[in-house]
């Protein structure tokens, strides 16, 4: 079935370093969403990308959607301890359901 | 946060017993979803609903049933719980009427342990 692959599974960074997580699909996606889940919490919607090649920014976070609409990335500049959590991408499957990647767990060392 | 509550928040039950989890929303959204989250698997869709009495299966529906008799409530039932159903269960609702483009808002989750 349709899958959304996300790498890396874990990332440990020093506070102030940059962080990037990548999301890849075997099929073209109609859109892609990103969520953040703090430890012990629930996923929280961050952003949605719809257009080919789209780039959106939220403060230190930059989201990109690939030209072929099969991949996406989330980049965090100068990480802070508040960025700790698991970041999930989610793409729309052929039946309209969201298919979540397995997430990238980010830890930040102060 | 969207008005979504889940009950119970924690439950320990024995293998073979029935279990019902409840999701309640105050947003009047049409679409509701049940996911399970397990280490190494991310979030997997169990069932979803697109209206009162309208439900459909997700990726991992075996062993689960759902019901939606009111817009605000979506129930997930494990008819006969098994240890493999030990997980954290999240309910979600769609933020927009168009399911294809709607972001999802998640409830706080229910941690279920089947012994």
Boltz contact constraints between the chains, C-beta under 6 A:
constraints:
  - contact:
      token1: [A, 33]
      token2: [B, 103]
      max_distance: 6.0
  - contact:
      token1: [A, 42]
      token2: [B, 106]
      max_distance: 6.0
  - contact:
      token1: [A, 42]
      token2: [B, 108]
      max_distance: 6.0
  - contact:
      token1: [A, 42]
      token2: [B, 109]
      max_distance: 6.0
  - contact:
      token1: [A, 43]
      token2: [B, 106]
      max_distance: 6.0
  - contact:
      token1: [A, 45]
      token2: [B, 103]
      max_distance: 6.0
  - contact:
      token1: [A, 48]
      token2: [B, 103]
      max_distance: 6.0
  - contact:
      token1: [A, 96]
      token2: [B, 99]
      max_distance: 6.0
  - contact:
      token1: [A, 96]
      token2: [B, 100]
      max_distance: 6.0
  - contact:
      token1: [A, 97]
      token2: [B, 45]
      max_distance: 6.0
  - contact:
      token1: [A, 100]
      token2: [B, 42]
      max_distance: 6.0
  - contact:
      token1: [A, 100]
      token2: [B, 43]
      max_distance: 6.0
  - contact:
      token1: [A, 102]
      token2: [B, 42]
      max_distance: 6.0
  - contact:
      token1: [A, 103]
      token2: [B, 42]
      max_distance: 6.0
